[in-house]
């Protein structure tokens, strides 16, 4: 399969394009994500990406290099069960084209490969149908519901916790079929 997207680490030079994509996609993100919206918050995001507990990627289209999404691994823990929380959001210009699915698969390959994570978790608001479908398509399983788990768009929101382990992801990559489809 020919990939249509690739991942790159965000840089200061990406700032203007990143901020333009966030502003153009604001209606997609609210009330689910608080993406960096100013030069200062973007610079803070770049600094955060330098932390050993954080790994951020821009999802970019191979044809033209446009940014069409973001995938972040937050709060990376390196203990007996290496794990991280997943954050992601896409650009309006990339909706319904499958770019975020491809980008998330590439990011998961890095998470379970070079980052040596065992588990990736995602906390998603139930009303966020696009993210729920994306996680399901990548093999994540829904776990517990958590009322008032995280703040988003200025208030505490109910989230469902989704989880994917390295073993489950690797089995699905070898077979080309998600376990829940067998």
C-alpha positions in Angstrom: 0.0 0.0 0.0 1.3 3.4 -0.9 1.3 5.8 2.0 -0.2 9.3 1.4 1.1 10.8 4.6 4.2 10.8 6.7 5.1 12.0 10.2 7.6 14.7 11.1 8.5 16.4 14.4 7.1 19.9 14.7 9.6 22.7 14.4 9.4 26.5 14.9 9.4 26.9 11.1 6.0 25.0 11.1 4.4 27.7 13.3 2.6 29.8 10.7 1.1 26.8 8.8 0.3 25.0 12.1 -1.6 28.0 13.5 -3.4 28.5 10.2 -4.5 24.9 10.2 -5.7 25.1 13.9 -7.7 28.3 13.2 -9.3 26.9 10.0 -10.2 23.7 11.9 -11.4 25.3 15.2 -15.0 24.0 14.7 -13.7 20.5 14.4 -11.7 20.7 17.6 -14.1 22.5 19.9 -15.1 21.3 22.4 -12.8 18.3 22.3 -9.2 19.7 22.0 -7.4 22.7 23.2 -4.8 23.0 20.4 -2.2 25.7 20.5 -3.7 28.8 18.9 -1.0 31.5 19.4 2.7 31.8 18.6 3.4 31.6 22.4 1.3 28.4 22.9 2.9 26.9 19.8 6.4 27.6 21.1 5.4 26.0 24.4 4.2 22.9 22.4 7.6 22.7 20.6 9.3 22.9 24.0 7.0 20.2 25.4 7.9 18.0 22.5 11.6 18.1 23.7 10.6 16.5 27.0 11.3 12.7 27.6 7.7 12.3 28.7 6.2 13.7 25.5 6.4 12.9 21.8 4.7 14.9 19.1 4.2 14.4 15.4 2.7 16.4 12.6 0.8 14.3 10.1 1.8 15.7 6.6 0.6 14.8 3.1 3.4 13.4 1.0 2.2 15.4 -2.0 2.9 18.9 -1.0 3.9 18.5 2.7 0.7 20.2 4.1 0.0 19.5 7.7 -3.3 17.6 8.0 -3.1 16.5 11.7 -1.3 16.0 14.9 -0.6 12.9 17.0 0.9 13.3 20.4 2.0 10.7 23.1 1.7 12.5 26.4 2.8 11.5 29.9 5.1 8.7 28.7 5.9 6.4 31.6 8.9 4.1 31.6 8.4 1.5 34.2 7.4 -2.2 34.2 4.5 -1.3 31.8 5.8 1.5 29.5 2.7 3.5 28.4 1.5 6.9 27.2 -1.7 8.8 26.6 -2.6 9.6 23.0 -3.8 13.0 21.8 -4.8 13.7 18.2 -6.6 16.2 16.0 -6.9 16.7 12.3 -7.2 19.6 9.9 -10.5 20.5 8.2 -8.8 20.2 4.8 -8.0 16.5 5.6 -11.4 15.4 6.8 -12.9 12.2 5.3 -9.8 11.4 3.4 -8.3 8.8 5.7 -5.2 10.9 6.5 -5.5 10.7 10.2 -6.0 6.9 10.1 -2.8 6.5 8.2 -1.0 9.0 10.4 -2.2 7.3 13.6 -1.0 3.9 12.3 2.4 5.4 11.5 2.6 7.0 15.0 1.5 3.7 16.6 4.3 1.9 14.8 6.7 4.4 16.4 5.1 4.1 19.8 5.3 0.3 19.8 8.7 0.3 18.0 11.3 2.9 18.7 9.5 4.3 21.8 9.1 0.7 23.2 5.7 1.4 24.7 3.5 -1.5 25.8 0.2 0.4 26.1 -1.3 3.4 24.5 -4.4 4.9 26.1 -6.8 7.6 24.7 -9.5 9.5 26.7 -12.2 10.5 24.3 -15.5 12.3 24.8 -18.4 10.1 23.7 -19.8 12.7 21.4 -16.5 12.8 19.4 -17.7 10.3 16.8 -14.7 10.8 14.5 -12.1 10.0 17.1 -14.1 7.0 18.4 -14.3 5.6 14.8 -10.6 6.3 14.3 -9.6 4.5 17.5 -11.8 1.5 16.7 -10.3 1.3 13.2 -6.9 1.0 14.7 -7.9 -1.7 17.1 -8.3 0.2 20.4 -10.8 -1.3 22.9 -13.1 0.8 24.9 -12.6 0.6 28.7 -14.1 2.5 31.6 -16.2 5.6 31.4 -14.8 8.4 33.5 -17.1 11.3 34.5 -15.4 14.7 34.7 -12.1 13.1 33.7 -10.4 15.9 31.8 -10.9 19.6 31.1 -11.5 20.6 27.5 -12.8 23.9 26.2 -12.9 25.3 29.7 -15.0 22.7 31.5 -14.7 19.2 32.9 -15.9 16.6 30.4 -17.0 12.9 30.6 -14.6 10.7 28.7 -14.3 7.0 27.8 -10.9 5.4 28.1 -9.6 3.5 25.1 -6.6 1.1 25.2 -4.3 -0.6 22.7 -1.4 -2.9 23.6 1.7 -3.6 21.6 0.8 -7.3 21.2 -2.7 -6.6 19.9 -1.5 -4.0 17.5 1.4 -6.2 16.2 -1.0 -9.1 15.7 -3.3 -6.9 13.7 -0.4 -5.7 11.6 0.8 -9.2 10.8 -2.7 -10.4 9.8 -4.0 -7.2 8.3 -7.2 -7.8 10.2 -8.3 -6.3 13.5 -8.9 -9.0 16.2 -12.5 -7.9 16.7 -13.2 -8.5 13.0 -12.1 -12.2 13.2 
